[in-house]
Amino acid sequence: MPTAQTVSGNKPMDTLKQNLSGKRKAIFQILDDVKKVSPDQWKDPNEVEKLAKSFAGKLGLPVPEQRIKQFVNAYKDATKNGPNANVDDLVKKYGKNVDNDTLKEIKKFVPKTK
């Protein structure tokens, strides 16, 4: 199965890493912001949407409104059944351009269910 690639031929994860290089200060600021978010805020999709927009802005990444909405919908699906969300199902539904290498990277951050 072919993987999605950018115009320059880089893999999407490589492109993301390249875009984030030099953004160290913004990343640490975002991590600090995340620590301040209460559990109730994480339960509110509108709050998560505000956070996503804020983080993209701090990183200087232009994210179209449609992508933000897609992220929020995926977030709702991923969190509605607790920690048992199926990453493969979510990627099929929301991440049509996610290549296998990126999917593997995503799975590294998802806790294994018993």
C-alpha positions in Angstrom: 0.0 0.0 0.0 1.6 3.4 -1.0 2.1 5.9 1.7 1.0 9.5 1.6 3.9 11.8 0.9 4.3 15.6 0.7 5.3 17.3 -2.5 8.9 17.4 -1.4 8.9 13.6 -1.0 9.3 13.6 2.8 7.2 11.4 4.9 4.5 13.4 6.9 6.2 12.6 10.2 9.5 14.0 8.9 7.7 17.1 7.6 6.2 17.6 11.1 9.5 17.2 12.8 11.1 19.7 10.4 8.3 22.2 10.9 8.7 21.9 14.7 12.4 22.3 14.8 13.3 25.7 16.2 10.0 25.8 18.0 11.4 24.7 21.3 10.2 27.7 23.4 6.7 27.3 22.0 6.6 23.6 22.7 7.6 24.1 26.3 5.0 26.9 26.7 2.4 24.5 25.3 3.5 21.7 27.7 3.2 24.2 30.6 -0.3 25.2 29.3 -1.3 21.5 29.2 -0.3 21.0 32.8 -2.8 23.8 33.8 -5.8 22.2 32.0 -8.2 20.7 34.5 -9.8 17.3 33.9 -13.2 18.9 33.4 -11.7 21.0 30.6 -10.5 17.9 28.8 -14.0 16.6 28.9 -15.4 19.6 27.0 -14.9 19.3 23.2 -15.3 23.1 22.9 -12.4 23.6 25.3 -10.3 21.1 23.5 -11.0 22.9 20.2 -9.8 26.2 21.8 -6.7 24.5 23.1 -5.9 23.0 19.6 -6.3 26.4 18.0 -4.1 28.0 20.6 -1.4 25.4 20.3 -1.3 25.6 16.5 -1.1 29.4 16.8 1.8 29.3 19.3 3.6 26.9 16.9 2.9 29.2 14.0 1.2 26.3 12.1 -1.6 27.3 9.8 -4.4 24.8 10.5 -7.6 25.2 8.4 -10.9 25.3 10.4 -12.0 22.1 8.7 -8.9 20.2 10.1 -9.6 21.6 13.6 -13.2 20.4 13.4 -12.0 17.0 12.1 -9.6 16.8 15.0 -12.4 17.6 17.5 -14.7 15.0 16.0 -11.9 12.4 16.2 -11.3 13.5 19.8 -14.9 13.0 20.7 -14.9 9.5 19.2 -11.6 8.6 20.9 -12.8 9.7 24.3 -16.4 8.5 24.3 -15.6 5.0 25.4 -12.8 5.7 27.8 -9.3 4.5 27.2 -10.4 1.7 24.9 -10.5 3.6 21.6 -9.2 1.7 18.6 -6.5 3.7 16.9 -6.9 1.8 13.6 -10.6 2.6 13.4 -10.1 6.3 14.2 -7.4 6.6 11.6 -9.6 4.9 9.0 -12.4 7.3 9.8 -10.5 10.6 10.2 -6.9 10.1 8.9 -7.3 9.0 5.3 -3.8 10.4 4.5 -2.0 8.9 7.5 0.8 6.6 6.3 1.9 3.5 8.2 5.0 5.0 9.7 2.9 7.9 11.2 0.4 5.4 12.5 3.1 3.5 14.3 4.3 6.7 15.9 0.8 7.6 17.0 0.4 4.1 18.6 3.5 4.7 20.7 1.5 7.3 22.7 -1.7 5.2 23.1 -1.8 3.1 26.2 -2.3 -0.6 25.6 -5.6 -1.9 26.8 -5.9 -5.2 28.6 
